């Protein structure tokens, strides 16, 4: 991977950022993420995860020409619209499990997933999986890696979902950056939030000005009140 990243660094100036990201996806990440659900899981040691994350981030820094490490990793992933290795693992495993449970093929994997599968009355269309492993070796089983699917909020069990729709829903669930068709919704949300803050502070300013004016009018003594006080003194 180090030699491939050096090769990418040499050809960076010959392509635009979008072209270079496509090249990274085709010739770098296709090798880095090969069979990643098998060897990247909860049992993976922290030093190995750190090396994988470093190898994952290095081409993104090359694409943005951030050789001095000024941008943090979450910002790099958001700008390049790239998921982290852990997010990609969850996406791949969830997509595989949903397709197996709905299509019931291959039958061997379907029977394995049935061992730890359950659904509740409140969410009958959203299945869950529990972990039956007692050690690190047991966590390598496919049905013991799917406990994270409790975070899925959309109905997927026995529901007619095409591949495109399923891919969009899973990206919304597990990826930190919004998918392309949801970017405008996030922008509208941020604009609405800024307008709400602006209106809130304007209303506070108007409220305090009105209260200050009201108190000023109360403190001022009118001519009729002063004449009445003088008459009472006499």
Biotite code that builds the C-alpha atoms (Angstrom):
import biotite.structure as struc

atoms = struc.array([
    struc.Atom([0.000, 0.000, 0.000], chain_id="A", res_id=1, res_name="UNK", atom_name="CA", element="C"),
    struc.Atom([2.902, 2.359, 0.660], chain_id="A", res_id=2, res_name="UNK", atom_name="CA", element="C"),
    struc.Atom([4.245, 1.913, -2.857], chain_id="A", res_id=3, res_name="UNK", atom_name="CA", element="C"),
    struc.Atom([0.790, 2.508, -4.325], chain_id="A", res_id=4, res_name="UNK", atom_name="CA", element="C"),
    struc.Atom([0.380, 5.715, -2.308], chain_id="A", res_id=5, res_name="UNK", atom_name="CA", element="C"),
    struc.Atom([3.783, 6.924, -3.550], chain_id="A", res_id=6, res_name="UNK", atom_name="CA", element="C"),
    struc.Atom([2.705, 6.144, -7.092], chain_id="A", res_id=7, res_name="UNK", atom_name="CA", element="C"),
    struc.Atom([-0.497, 8.127, -6.556], chain_id="A", res_id=8, res_name="UNK", atom_name="CA", element="C"),
    struc.Atom([1.506, 11.052, -5.242], chain_id="A", res_id=9, res_name="UNK", atom_name="CA", element="C"),
    struc.Atom([3.582, 11.188, -8.416], chain_id="A", res_id=10, res_name="UNK", atom_name="CA", element="C"),
    struc.Atom([0.584, 11.371, -10.749], chain_id="A", res_id=11, res_name="UNK", atom_name="CA", element="C"),
    struc.Atom([-1.528, 13.746, -8.626], chain_id="A", res_id=12, res_name="UNK", atom_name="CA", element="C"),
    struc.Atom([-0.737, 16.897, -10.625], chain_id="A", res_id=13, res_name="UNK", atom_name="CA", element="C"),
    struc.Atom([-1.874, 15.303, -13.886], chain_id="A", res_id=14, res_name="UNK", atom_name="CA", element="C"),
    struc.Atom([-5.533, 14.972, -12.852], chain_id="A", res_id=15, res_name="UNK", atom_name="CA", element="C"),
    struc.Atom([-8.261, 17.015, -11.248], chain_id="A", res_id=16, res_name="UNK", atom_name="CA", element="C"),
    struc.Atom([-9.511, 16.204, -7.778], chain_id="A", res_id=17, res_name="UNK", atom_name="CA", element="C"),
    struc.Atom([-12.632, 14.366, -9.042], chain_id="A", res_id=18, res_name="UNK", atom_name="CA", element="C"),
    struc.Atom([-10.613, 12.328, -11.552], chain_id="A", res_id=19, res_name="UNK", atom_name="CA", element="C"),
    struc.Atom([-8.004, 11.505, -8.939], chain_id="A", res_id=20, res_name="UNK", atom_name="CA", element="C"),
    struc.Atom([-10.647, 10.322, -6.452], chain_id="A", res_id=21, res_name="UNK", atom_name="CA", element="C"),
    struc.Atom([-12.054, 7.993, -9.108], chain_id="A", res_id=22, res_name="UNK", atom_name="CA", element="C"),
    struc.Atom([-8.571, 6.597, -9.727], chain_id="A", res_id=23, res_name="UNK", atom_name="CA", element="C"),
    struc.Atom([-8.106, 6.011, -5.998], chain_id="A", res_id=24, res_name="UNK", atom_name="CA", element="C"),
    struc.Atom([-11.412, 4.153, -5.794], chain_id="A", res_id=25, res_name="UNK", atom_name="CA", element="C"),
    struc.Atom([-10.582, 1.909, -8.733], chain_id="A", res_id=26, res_name="UNK", atom_name="CA", element="C"),
    struc.Atom([-6.902, 1.152, -8.117], chain_id="A", res_id=27, res_name="UNK", atom_name="CA", element="C"),
    struc.Atom([-6.308, 1.690, -4.403], chain_id="A", res_id=28, res_name="UNK", atom_name="CA", element="C"),
    struc.Atom([-9.405, 1.201, -2.276], chain_id="A", res_id=29, res_name="UNK", atom_name="CA", element="C"),
    struc.Atom([-10.470, -1.835, -4.287], chain_id="A", res_id=30, res_name="UNK", atom_name="CA", element="C"),
    struc.Atom([-7.330, -3.582, -2.953], chain_id="A", res_id=31, res_name="UNK", atom_name="CA", element="C"),
    struc.Atom([-7.410, -2.063, 0.541], chain_id="A", res_id=32, res_name="UNK", atom_name="CA", element="C"),
    struc.Atom([-11.050, -2.995, 1.177], chain_id="A", res_id=33, res_name="UNK", atom_name="CA", element="C"),
    struc.Atom([-10.880, -6.451, -0.377], chain_id="A", res_id=34, res_name="UNK", atom_name="CA", element="C"),
    struc.Atom([-12.812, -8.837, 1.920], chain_id="A", res_id=35, res_name="UNK", atom_name="CA", element="C"),
    struc.Atom([-12.700, -6.197, 4.648], chain_id="A", res_id=36, res_name="UNK", atom_name="CA", element="C"),
    struc.Atom([-15.773, -7.596, 6.516], chain_id="A", res_id=37, res_name="UNK", atom_name="CA", element="C"),
    struc.Atom([-13.778, -10.779, 7.153], chain_id="A", res_id=38, res_name="UNK", atom_name="CA", element="C"),
    struc.Atom([-10.629, -9.374, 8.717], chain_id="A", res_id=39, res_name="UNK", atom_name="CA", element="C"),
    struc.Atom([-11.786, -5.984, 10.120], chain_id="A", res_id=40, res_name="UNK", atom_name="CA", element="C"),
    struc.Atom([-14.086, -6.427, 13.115], chain_id="A", res_id=41, res_name="UNK", atom_name="CA", element="C"),
    struc.Atom([-14.246, -5.950, 16.877], chain_id="A", res_id=42, res_name="UNK", atom_name="CA", element="C"),
    struc.Atom([-11.488, -8.483, 17.456], chain_id="A", res_id=43, res_name="UNK", atom_name="CA", element="C"),
    struc.Atom([-8.986, -6.569, 15.331], chain_id="A", res_id=44, res_name="UNK", atom_name="CA", element="C"),
    struc.Atom([-6.225, -5.137, 17.495], chain_id="A", res_id=45, res_name="UNK", atom_name="CA", element="C"),
    struc.Atom([-5.909, -1.378, 17.941], chain_id="A", res_id=46, res_name="UNK", atom_name="CA", element="C"),
    struc.Atom([-2.429, -1.093, 16.302], chain_id="A", res_id=47, res_name="UNK", atom_name="CA", element="C"),
    struc.Atom([-3.715, -2.899, 13.208], chain_id="A", res_id=48, res_name="UNK", atom_name="CA", element="C"),
    struc.Atom([-6.809, -0.669, 13.044], chain_id="A", res_id=49, res_name="UNK", atom_name="CA", element="C"),
    struc.Atom([-4.558, 2.361, 13.327], chain_id="A", res_id=50, res_name="UNK", atom_name="CA", element="C"),
    struc.Atom([-2.416, 1.181, 10.417], chain_id="A", res_id=51, res_name="UNK", atom_name="CA", element="C"),
    struc.Atom([-5.515, 0.503, 8.286], chain_id="A", res_id=52, res_name="UNK", atom_name="CA", element="C"),
    struc.Atom([-6.959, 3.954, 9.048], chain_id="A", res_id=53, res_name="UNK", atom_name="CA", element="C"),
    struc.Atom([-3.632, 5.575, 8.179], chain_id="A", res_id=54, res_name="UNK", atom_name="CA", element="C"),
    struc.Atom([-3.481, 3.705, 4.880], chain_id="A", res_id=55, res_name="UNK", atom_name="CA", element="C"),
    struc.Atom([-7.081, 4.756, 4.252], chain_id="A", res_id=56, res_name="UNK", atom_name="CA", element="C"),
    struc.Atom([-6.457, 8.468, 4.912], chain_id="A", res_id=57, res_name="UNK", atom_name="CA", element="C"),
    struc.Atom([-3.125, 8.872, 3.101], chain_id="A", res_id=58, res_name="UNK", atom_name="CA", element="C"),
    struc.Atom([-4.545, 8.943, -0.481], chain_id="A", res_id=59, res_name="UNK", atom_name="CA", element="C"),
    struc.Atom([-7.191, 11.465, 0.595], chain_id="A", res_id=60, res_name="UNK", atom_name="CA", element="C"),
    struc.Atom([-4.481, 13.818, 1.809], chain_id="A", res_id=61, res_name="UNK", atom_name="CA", element="C"),
    struc.Atom([-2.719, 13.377, -1.529], chain_id="A", res_id=62, res_name="UNK", atom_name="CA", element="C"),
    struc.Atom([-5.917, 14.195, -3.433], chain_id="A", res_id=63, res_name="UNK", atom_name="CA", element="C"),
    struc.Atom([-6.383, 17.438, -1.443], chain_id="A", res_id=64, res_name="UNK", atom_name="CA", element="C"),
    struc.Atom([-2.628, 18.193, -1.438], chain_id="A", res_id=65, res_name="UNK", atom_name="CA", element="C"),
    struc.Atom([-2.631, 18.273, 2.348], chain_id="A", res_id=66, res_name="UNK", atom_name="CA", element="C"),
    struc.Atom([0.948, 17.128, 2.831], chain_id="A", res_id=67, res_name="UNK", atom_name="CA", element="C"),
    struc.Atom([1.361, 19.122, 6.065], chain_id="A", res_id=68, res_name="UNK", atom_name="CA", element="C"),
    struc.Atom([-1.536, 17.365, 7.816], chain_id="A", res_id=69, res_name="UNK", atom_name="CA", element="C"),
    struc.Atom([-3.557, 20.524, 8.421], chain_id="A", res_id=70, res_name="UNK", atom_name="CA", element="C"),
    struc.Atom([-6.984, 18.955, 7.901], chain_id="A", res_id=71, res_name="UNK", atom_name="CA", element="C"),
    struc.Atom([-8.320, 16.534, 10.540], chain_id="A", res_id=72, res_name="UNK", atom_name="CA", element="C"),
    struc.Atom([-9.461, 13.111, 9.455], chain_id="A", res_id=73, res_name="UNK", atom_name="CA", element="C"),
    struc.Atom([-13.235, 13.670, 9.835], chain_id="A", res_id=74, res_name="UNK", atom_name="CA", element="C"),
    struc.Atom([-13.015, 16.757, 7.659], chain_id="A", res_id=75, res_name="UNK", atom_name="CA", element="C"),
    struc.Atom([-11.006, 14.853, 5.044], chain_id="A", res_id=76, res_name="UNK", atom_name="CA", element="C"),
    struc.Atom([-13.644, 12.129, 4.865], chain_id="A", res_id=77, res_name="UNK", atom_name="CA", element="C"),
    struc.Atom([-16.420, 14.711, 4.564], chain_id="A", res_id=78, res_name="UNK", atom_name="CA", element="C"),
    struc.Atom([-14.737, 16.735, 1.819], chain_id="A", res_id=79, res_name="UNK", atom_name="CA", element="C"),
    struc.Atom([-13.791, 13.671, -0.238], chain_id="A", res_id=80, res_name="UNK", atom_name="CA", element="C"),
    struc.Atom([-17.148, 11.942, 0.510], chain_id="A", res_id=81, res_name="UNK", atom_name="CA", element="C"),
    struc.Atom([-15.363, 8.824, 1.636], chain_id="A", res_id=82, res_name="UNK", atom_name="CA", element="C"),
    struc.Atom([-16.431, 6.505, 4.428], chain_id="A", res_id=83, res_name="UNK", atom_name="CA", element="C"),
    struc.Atom([-14.109, 5.198, 7.114], chain_id="A", res_id=84, res_name="UNK", atom_name="CA", element="C"),
    struc.Atom([-13.148, 1.480, 7.215], chain_id="A", res_id=85, res_name="UNK", atom_name="CA", element="C"),
    struc.Atom([-15.478, 0.778, 10.152], chain_id="A", res_id=86, res_name="UNK", atom_name="CA", element="C"),
    struc.Atom([-18.393, 2.464, 8.348], chain_id="A", res_id=87, res_name="UNK", atom_name="CA", element="C"),
    struc.Atom([-17.707, 0.462, 5.202], chain_id="A", res_id=88, res_name="UNK", atom_name="CA", element="C"),
    struc.Atom([-17.675, -2.785, 7.197], chain_id="A", res_id=89, res_name="UNK", atom_name="CA", element="C"),
    struc.Atom([-21.080, -2.018, 8.734], chain_id="A", res_id=90, res_name="UNK", atom_name="CA", element="C"),
    struc.Atom([-22.479, -1.052, 5.354], chain_id="A", res_id=91, res_name="UNK", atom_name="CA", element="C"),
    struc.Atom([-21.213, -4.229, 3.668], chain_id="A", res_id=92, res_name="UNK", atom_name="CA", element="C"),
    struc.Atom([-22.366, -6.599, 6.416], chain_id="A", res_id=93, res_name="UNK", atom_name="CA", element="C"),
    struc.Atom([-25.798, -4.975, 6.708], chain_id="A", res_id=94, res_name="UNK", atom_name="CA", element="C"),
    struc.Atom([-26.329, -5.093, 2.939], chain_id="A", res_id=95, res_name="UNK", atom_name="CA", element="C"),
    struc.Atom([-25.313, -8.751, 2.843], chain_id="A", res_id=96, res_name="UNK", atom_name="CA", element="C"),
    struc.Atom([-27.512, -9.735, 5.792], chain_id="A", res_id=97, res_name="UNK", atom_name="CA", element="C"),
    struc.Atom([-30.596, -7.922, 4.468], chain_id="A", res_id=98, res_name="UNK", atom_name="CA", element="C"),
    struc.Atom([-30.310, -9.539, 1.053], chain_id="A", res_id=99, res_name="UNK", atom_name="CA", element="C"),
    struc.Atom([-29.821, -13.002, 2.573], chain_id="A", res_id=100, res_name="UNK", atom_name="CA", element="C"),
    struc.Atom([-32.776, -12.656, 4.945], chain_id="A", res_id=101, res_name="UNK", atom_name="CA", element="C"),
    struc.Atom([-35.150, -11.338, 2.278], chain_id="A", res_id=102, res_name="UNK", atom_name="CA", element="C"),
    struc.Atom([-34.134, -13.673, -0.553], chain_id="A", res_id=103, res_name="UNK", atom_name="CA", element="C"),
    struc.Atom([-33.378, -16.688, 1.711], chain_id="A", res_id=104, res_name="UNK", atom_name="CA", element="C"),
    struc.Atom([-30.397, -17.569, -0.447], chain_id="A", res_id=105, res_name="UNK", atom_name="CA", element="C"),
    struc.Atom([-27.844, -18.979, -0.093], chain_id="A", res_id=106, res_name="UNK", atom_name="CA", element="C"),
    struc.Atom([-29.667, -21.388, 2.180], chain_id="A", res_id=107, res_name="UNK", atom_name="CA", element="C"),
    struc.Atom([-26.558, -22.218, 4.216], chain_id="A", res_id=108, res_name="UNK", atom_name="CA", element="C"),
    struc.Atom([-26.011, -18.595, 5.280], chain_id="A", res_id=109, res_name="UNK", atom_name="CA", element="C"),
    struc.Atom([-29.738, -18.090, 5.779], chain_id="A", res_id=110, res_name="UNK", atom_name="CA", element="C"),
    struc.Atom([-29.864, -20.920, 8.348], chain_id="A", res_id=111, res_name="UNK", atom_name="CA", element="C"),
    struc.Atom([-26.815, -19.462, 10.126], chain_id="A", res_id=112, res_name="UNK", atom_name="CA", element="C"),
    struc.Atom([-28.419, -16.029, 10.402], chain_id="A", res_id=113, res_name="UNK", atom_name="CA", element="C"),
    struc.Atom([-31.646, -17.560, 11.666], chain_id="A", res_id=114, res_name="UNK", atom_name="CA", element="C"),
    struc.Atom([-29.813, -18.818, 14.762], chain_id="A", res_id=115, res_name="UNK", atom_name="CA", element="C"),
    struc.Atom([-29.356, -15.324, 16.234], chain_id="A", res_id=116, res_name="UNK", atom_name="CA", element="C"),
    struc.Atom([-32.196, -13.453, 14.518], chain_id="A", res_id=117, res_name="UNK", atom_name="CA", element="C"),
    struc.Atom([-35.191, -11.996, 16.345], chain_id="A", res_id=118, res_name="UNK", atom_name="CA", element="C"),
    struc.Atom([-37.838, -9.303, 15.850], chain_id="A", res_id=119, res_name="UNK", atom_name="CA", element="C"),
    struc.Atom([-40.112, -7.457, 18.263], chain_id="A", res_id=120, res_name="UNK", atom_name="CA", element="C"),
    struc.Atom([-43.788, -6.549, 18.144], chain_id="A", res_id=121, res_name="UNK", atom_name="CA", element="C"),
    struc.Atom([-43.059, -2.853, 17.975], chain_id="A", res_id=122, res_name="UNK", atom_name="CA", element="C"),
    struc.Atom([-40.705, -3.281, 15.033], chain_id="A", res_id=123, res_name="UNK", atom_name="CA", element="C"),
    struc.Atom([-41.784, -6.407, 13.169], chain_id="A", res_id=124, res_name="UNK", atom_name="CA", element="C"),
    struc.Atom([-40.198, -5.247, 9.887], chain_id="A", res_id=125, res_name="UNK", atom_name="CA", element="C"),
    struc.Atom([-36.852, -4.416, 11.467], chain_id="A", res_id=126, res_name="UNK", atom_name="CA", element="C"),
    struc.Atom([-34.922, -7.506, 12.453], chain_id="A", res_id=127, res_name="UNK", atom_name="CA", element="C"),
    struc.Atom([-32.159, -7.662, 15.040], chain_id="A", res_id=128, res_name="UNK", atom_name="CA", element="C"),
    struc.Atom([-29.316, -10.043, 15.821], chain_id="A", res_id=129, res_name="UNK", atom_name="CA", element="C"),
    struc.Atom([-27.717, -10.964, 19.138], chain_id="A", res_id=130, res_name="UNK", atom_name="CA", element="C"),
    struc.Atom([-24.185, -12.124, 19.819], chain_id="A", res_id=131, res_name="UNK", atom_name="CA", element="C"),
    struc.Atom([-23.753, -15.683, 21.120], chain_id="A", res_id=132, res_name="UNK", atom_name="CA", element="C"),
    struc.Atom([-19.962, -15.752, 21.052], chain_id="A", res_id=133, res_name="UNK", atom_name="CA", element="C"),
    struc.Atom([-17.913, -16.447, 24.173], chain_id="A", res_id=134, res_name="UNK", atom_name="CA", element="C"),
    struc.Atom([-14.539, -15.335, 22.845], chain_id="A", res_id=135, res_name="UNK", atom_name="CA", element="C"),
    struc.Atom([-12.699, -13.731, 19.967], chain_id="A", res_id=136, res_name="UNK", atom_name="CA", element="C"),
    struc.Atom([-12.954, -16.822, 17.788], chain_id="A", res_id=137, res_name="UNK", atom_name="CA", element="C"),
    struc.Atom([-16.729, -16.879, 18.090], chain_id="A", res_id=138, res_name="UNK", atom_name="CA", element="C"),
    struc.Atom([-16.965, -13.258, 16.973], chain_id="A", res_id=139, res_name="UNK", atom_name="CA", element="C"),
    struc.Atom([-15.640, -14.245, 13.571], chain_id="A", res_id=140, res_name="UNK", atom_name="CA", element="C"),
    struc.Atom([-18.974, -15.894, 12.727], chain_id="A", res_id=141, res_name="UNK", atom_name="CA", element="C"),
    struc.Atom([-21.219, -13.897, 10.436], chain_id="A", res_id=142, res_name="UNK", atom_name="CA", element="C"),
    struc.Atom([-24.279, -13.985, 12.692], chain_id="A", res_id=143, res_name="UNK", atom_name="CA", element="C"),
    struc.Atom([-22.218, -12.697, 15.647], chain_id="A", res_id=144, res_name="UNK", atom_name="CA", element="C"),
    struc.Atom([-21.049, -9.599, 13.776], chain_id="A", res_id=145, res_name="UNK", atom_name="CA", element="C"),
    struc.Atom([-24.498, -8.092, 13.174], chain_id="A", res_id=146, res_name="UNK", atom_name="CA", element="C"),
    struc.Atom([-25.365, -6.664, 16.572], chain_id="A", res_id=147, res_name="UNK", atom_name="CA", element="C"),
    struc.Atom([-24.836, -3.140, 15.208], chain_id="A", res_id=148, res_name="UNK", atom_name="CA", element="C"),
    struc.Atom([-27.939, -3.550, 13.013], chain_id="A", res_id=149, res_name="UNK", atom_name="CA", element="C"),
    struc.Atom([-30.022, -2.416, 15.999], chain_id="A", res_id=150, res_name="UNK", atom_name="CA", element="C"),
    struc.Atom([-29.302, 1.115, 14.784], chain_id="A", res_id=151, res_name="UNK", atom_name="CA", element="C"),
    struc.Atom([-31.230, 0.637, 11.525], chain_id="A", res_id=152, res_name="UNK", atom_name="CA", element="C"),
    struc.Atom([-34.484, 2.628, 11.620], chain_id="A", res_id=153, res_name="UNK", atom_name="CA", element="C"),
    struc.Atom([-36.091, 1.753, 8.279], chain_id="A", res_id=154, res_name="UNK", atom_name="CA", element="C"),
    struc.Atom([-38.177, -1.352, 7.517], chain_id="A", res_id=155, res_name="UNK", atom_name="CA", element="C"),
    struc.Atom([-36.173, -3.972, 5.652], chain_id="A", res_id=156, res_name="UNK", atom_name="CA", element="C"),
    struc.Atom([-37.539, -7.407, 6.613], chain_id="A", res_id=157, res_name="UNK", atom_name="CA", element="C"),
    struc.Atom([-39.813, -8.865, 3.907], chain_id="A", res_id=158, res_name="UNK", atom_name="CA", element="C"),
    struc.Atom([-39.958, -5.483, 2.187], chain_id="A", res_id=159, res_name="UNK", atom_name="CA", element="C"),
    struc.Atom([-39.510, -4.979, -1.541], chain_id="A", res_id=160, res_name="UNK", atom_name="CA", element="C"),
    struc.Atom([-36.340, -2.863, -1.662], chain_id="A", res_id=161, res_name="UNK", atom_name="CA", element="C"),
    struc.Atom([-34.333, -2.592, -4.849], chain_id="A", res_id=162, res_name="UNK", atom_name="CA", element="C"),
    struc.Atom([-30.552, -2.387, -4.672], chain_id="A", res_id=163, res_name="UNK", atom_name="CA", element="C"),
    struc.Atom([-30.418, 1.347, -5.335], chain_id="A", res_id=164, res_name="UNK", atom_name="CA", element="C"),
    struc.Atom([-32.909, 2.211, -2.596], chain_id="A", res_id=165, res_name="UNK", atom_name="CA", element="C"),
    struc.Atom([-31.235, -0.124, -0.117], chain_id="A", res_id=166, res_name="UNK", atom_name="CA", element="C"),
    struc.Atom([-27.847, 1.395, -0.843], chain_id="A", res_id=167, res_name="UNK", atom_name="CA", element="C"),
    struc.Atom([-29.154, 4.924, -0.201], chain_id="A", res_id=168, res_name="UNK", atom_name="CA", element="C"),
    struc.Atom([-30.838, 3.955, 3.071], chain_id="A", res_id=169, res_name="UNK", atom_name="CA", element="C"),
    struc.Atom([-27.762, 2.160, 4.384], chain_id="A", res_id=170, res_name="UNK", atom_name="CA", element="C"),
    struc.Atom([-25.524, 5.098, 3.507], chain_id="A", res_id=171, res_name="UNK", atom_name="CA", element="C"),
    struc.Atom([-27.834, 7.417, 5.401], chain_id="A", res_id=172, res_name="UNK", atom_name="CA", element="C"),
    struc.Atom([-27.645, 5.103, 8.401], chain_id="A", res_id=173, res_name="UNK", atom_name="CA", element="C"),
    struc.Atom([-23.933, 4.310, 8.644], chain_id="A", res_id=174, res_name="UNK", atom_name="CA", element="C"),
    struc.Atom([-21.965, 6.912, 6.681], chain_id="A", res_id=175, res_name="UNK", atom_name="CA", element="C"),
    struc.Atom([-20.946, 10.157, 8.346], chain_id="A", res_id=176, res_name="UNK", atom_name="CA", element="C"),
    struc.Atom([-21.295, 12.234, 5.173], chain_id="A", res_id=177, res_name="UNK", atom_name="CA", element="C"),
    struc.Atom([-24.712, 12.701, 3.479], chain_id="A", res_id=178, res_name="UNK", atom_name="CA", element="C"),
    struc.Atom([-25.349, 10.840, 0.220], chain_id="A", res_id=179, res_name="UNK", atom_name="CA", element="C"),
    struc.Atom([-25.624, 12.948, -2.982], chain_id="A", res_id=180, res_name="UNK", atom_name="CA", element="C"),
    struc.Atom([-29.429, 13.020, -3.023], chain_id="A", res_id=181, res_name="UNK", atom_name="CA", element="C"),
    struc.Atom([-29.549, 14.179, 0.619], chain_id="A", res_id=182, res_name="UNK", atom_name="CA", element="C"),
    struc.Atom([-27.078, 17.059, 0.374], chain_id="A", res_id=183, res_name="UNK", atom_name="CA", element="C"),
    struc.Atom([-29.786, 19.596, -0.472], chain_id="A", res_id=184, res_name="UNK", atom_name="CA", element="C"),
    struc.Atom([-31.832, 18.501, 2.533], chain_id="A", res_id=185, res_name="UNK", atom_name="CA", element="C"),
    struc.Atom([-28.867, 19.078, 4.834], chain_id="A", res_id=186, res_name="UNK", atom_name="CA", element="C"),
    struc.Atom([-28.304, 22.515, 3.310], chain_id="A", res_id=187, res_name="UNK", atom_name="CA", element="C"),
    struc.Atom([-31.963, 23.460, 3.787], chain_id="A", res_id=188, res_name="UNK", atom_name="CA", element="C"),
    struc.Atom([-31.752, 22.241, 7.392], chain_id="A", res_id=189, res_name="UNK", atom_name="CA", element="C"),
    struc.Atom([-28.694, 24.411, 8.089], chain_id="A", res_id=190, res_name="UNK", atom_name="CA", element="C"),
    struc.Atom([-30.280, 27.453, 6.419], chain_id="A", res_id=191, res_name="UNK", atom_name="CA", element="C"),
    struc.Atom([-33.470, 26.976, 8.445], chain_id="A", res_id=192, res_name="UNK", atom_name="CA", element="C"),
    struc.Atom([-31.440, 26.610, 11.632], chain_id="A", res_id=193, res_name="UNK", atom_name="CA", element="C"),
    struc.Atom([-29.553, 29.849, 10.942], chain_id="A", res_id=194, res_name="UNK", atom_name="CA", element="C"),
    struc.Atom([-32.816, 31.683, 10.217], chain_id="A", res_id=195, res_name="UNK", atom_name="CA", element="C"),
    struc.Atom([-34.287, 30.354, 13.455], chain_id="A", res_id=196, res_name="UNK", atom_name="CA", element="C"),
    struc.Atom([-31.285, 31.632, 15.439], chain_id="A", res_id=197, res_name="UNK", atom_name="CA", element="C"),
    struc.Atom([-31.499, 35.017, 13.711], chain_id="A", res_id=198, res_name="UNK", atom_name="CA", element="C"),
    struc.Atom([-35.232, 35.378, 14.438], chain_id="A", res_id=199, res_name="UNK", atom_name="CA", element="C"),
    struc.Atom([-34.717, 34.242, 18.037], chain_id="A", res_id=200, res_name="UNK", atom_name="CA", element="C"),
    struc.Atom([-32.081, 36.881, 18.790], chain_id="A", res_id=201, res_name="UNK", atom_name="CA", element="C"),
    struc.Atom([-34.066, 39.580, 16.992], chain_id="A", res_id=202, res_name="UNK", atom_name="CA", element="C"),
    struc.Atom([-37.110, 38.763, 19.121], chain_id="A", res_id=203, res_name="UNK", atom_name="CA", element="C"),
    struc.Atom([-34.968, 38.954, 22.271], chain_id="A", res_id=204, res_name="UNK", atom_name="CA", element="C"),
    struc.Atom([-33.640, 42.361, 21.274], chain_id="A", res_id=205, res_name="UNK", atom_name="CA", element="C"),
    struc.Atom([-37.154, 43.648, 20.536], chain_id="A", res_id=206, res_name="UNK", atom_name="CA", element="C"),
    struc.Atom([-38.393, 42.263, 23.864], chain_id="A", res_id=207, res_name="UNK", atom_name="CA", element="C"),
    struc.Atom([-35.665, 43.954, 25.899], chain_id="A", res_id=208, res_name="UNK", atom_name="CA", element="C"),
    struc.Atom([-36.112, 47.240, 24.052], chain_id="A", res_id=209, res_name="UNK", atom_name="CA", element="C"),
    struc.Atom([-39.863, 47.183, 24.681], chain_id="A", res_id=210, res_name="UNK", atom_name="CA", element="C"),
    struc.Atom([-39.341, 46.382, 28.376], chain_id="A", res_id=211, res_name="UNK", atom_name="CA", element="C"),
    struc.Atom([-36.778, 49.158, 28.715], chain_id="A", res_id=212, res_name="UNK", atom_name="CA", element="C"),
    struc.Atom([-39.145, 51.644, 27.035], chain_id="A", res_id=213, res_name="UNK", atom_name="CA", element="C"),
    struc.Atom([-42.048, 50.558, 29.228], chain_id="A", res_id=214, res_name="UNK", atom_name="CA", element="C"),
    struc.Atom([-40.012, 50.982, 32.409], chain_id="A", res_id=215, res_name="UNK", atom_name="CA", element="C"),
    struc.Atom([-38.781, 54.377, 31.225], chain_id="A", res_id=216, res_name="UNK", atom_name="CA", element="C"),
    struc.Atom([-42.347, 55.520, 30.691], chain_id="A", res_id=217, res_name="UNK", atom_name="CA", element="C"),
    struc.Atom([-43.350, 54.298, 34.131], chain_id="A", res_id=218, res_name="UNK", atom_name="CA", element="C"),
    struc.Atom([-40.481, 56.094, 35.830], chain_id="A", res_id=219, res_name="UNK", atom_name="CA", element="C"),
    struc.Atom([-41.241, 59.359, 34.170], chain_id="A", res_id=220, res_name="UNK", atom_name="CA", element="C"),
    struc.Atom([-43.612, 61.511, 36.209], chain_id="A", res_id=221, res_name="UNK", atom_name="CA", element="C"),
    struc.Atom([-46.486, 63.012, 34.295], chain_id="A", res_id=222, res_name="UNK", atom_name="CA", element="C"),
    struc.Atom([-47.568, 66.692, 34.962], chain_id="A", res_id=223, res_name="UNK", atom_name="CA", element="C"),
    struc.Atom([-50.931, 65.645, 36.400], chain_id="A", res_id=224, res_name="UNK", atom_name="CA", element="C"),
    struc.Atom([-49.309, 63.434, 39.004], chain_id="A", res_id=225, res_name="UNK", atom_name="CA", element="C"),
    struc.Atom([-46.936, 66.229, 40.161], chain_id="A", res_id=226, res_name="UNK", atom_name="CA", element="C"),
    struc.Atom([-49.788, 68.708, 40.546], chain_id="A", res_id=227, res_name="UNK", atom_name="CA", element="C"),
    struc.Atom([-51.802, 66.207, 42.574], chain_id="A", res_id=228, res_name="UNK", atom_name="CA", element="C"),
    struc.Atom([-48.824, 65.623, 44.904], chain_id="A", res_id=229, res_name="UNK", atom_name="CA", element="C"),
    struc.Atom([-48.369, 69.406, 45.415], chain_id="A", res_id=230, res_name="UNK", atom_name="CA", element="C"),
    struc.Atom([-52.075, 69.778, 46.262], chain_id="A", res_id=231, res_name="UNK", atom_name="CA", element="C"),
    struc.Atom([-51.840, 66.997, 48.817], chain_id="A", res_id=232, res_name="UNK", atom_name="CA", element="C"),
    struc.Atom([-48.845, 68.653, 50.473], chain_id="A", res_id=233, res_name="UNK", atom_name="CA", element="C"),
    struc.Atom([-50.747, 71.964, 50.787], chain_id="A", res_id=234, res_name="UNK", atom_name="CA", element="C"),
])
